[in-house]
Amino acid sequence: MRAVAADLESTDGVSDAQVILRGTARSPEPLIHVDADERADLDTVIAEVAERAAGNASVALGAPLSAVALEVGVARTRSRRQRSVSVQ
């Protein structure tokens, strides 16, 4: 899943990505966490990450995904705290 995370890191506005695999071999469920820049268009980031991750993970695993969980952390300036948004 590191290759999927590396691909997601090339998405505009994404600074870091991690993919954890849950579920079974027949029914994989990736959990994806990305850190996005606070100035990024989050709708675009979410749409691109969901589309790319689902396709790439399914191909890498050789099985259709039963679910994909996406968590987006918003990276803010150092003096401000980080926020997270979860989409399932």
C-alpha positions in Angstrom: 0.0 0.0 0.0 3.1 2.2 0.2 2.9 2.7 -3.6 -0.7 3.9 -3.4 0.3 6.3 -0.6 3.3 7.6 -2.7 0.9 8.1 -5.7 -1.5 10.1 -3.5 1.3 12.4 -2.3 1.6 13.6 -5.9 -1.9 15.0 -5.7 -2.0 18.8 -5.7 -2.5 20.1 -2.1 -1.5 16.7 -0.5 1.7 16.8 1.6 1.6 13.3 3.1 -0.4 10.1 2.7 -0.7 6.9 4.6 -2.7 3.8 3.6 -3.6 1.0 6.1 -5.3 -2.1 4.9 -8.2 -3.6 6.8 -10.8 -6.3 6.0 -10.0 -9.7 4.3 -8.2 -10.8 1.2 -11.6 -11.2 -0.5 -13.0 -8.0 0.9 -10.2 -5.4 1.4 -11.0 -2.1 3.0 -8.2 0.5 2.8 -8.1 3.3 5.4 -6.5 6.4 3.8 -5.2 9.4 5.7 -3.9 12.4 3.8 -2.6 15.7 5.0 -3.7 18.6 2.9 -2.4 22.2 2.8 -4.9 24.6 4.5 -5.2 26.5 1.2 -6.0 23.5 -0.9 -9.5 23.0 -2.4 -10.6 20.2 -0.1 -13.5 19.1 -2.4 -10.9 18.6 -5.2 -8.4 16.9 -2.9 -11.1 14.5 -1.6 -12.5 13.7 -5.1 -9.0 13.0 -6.5 -7.8 11.0 -3.6 -10.9 8.9 -3.5 -10.8 8.2 -7.2 -7.1 7.5 -7.5 -6.9 5.5 -4.3 -9.8 3.3 -5.0 -8.6 2.4 -8.5 -5.0 2.0 -7.5 -5.7 -0.1 -4.4 -8.1 -2.3 -6.2 -5.6 -3.0 -9.0 -2.7 -3.5 -6.5 -4.8 -6.0 -4.4 -6.4 -7.7 -7.3 -9.8 -7.5 -5.7 -12.7 -5.1 -5.6 -12.8 -2.9 -2.5 -15.7 -3.4 -0.2 -15.2 0.0 1.4 -12.8 2.9 1.5 -12.4 5.2 4.5 -10.7 8.6 3.9 -9.4 10.9 6.6 -8.2 14.3 5.6 -5.9 16.3 8.0 -5.6 20.0 7.3 -2.0 21.1 7.8 -2.0 24.6 9.2 0.8 27.0 10.0 3.0 25.9 12.9 1.4 28.3 15.3 -2.1 26.9 14.6 -3.4 23.4 15.4 -4.2 20.7 12.9 -7.8 19.8 12.1 -9.1 16.5 10.6 -12.2 15.6 8.6 -13.3 12.0 8.1 -15.3 10.8 5.1 -16.6 7.3 4.8 
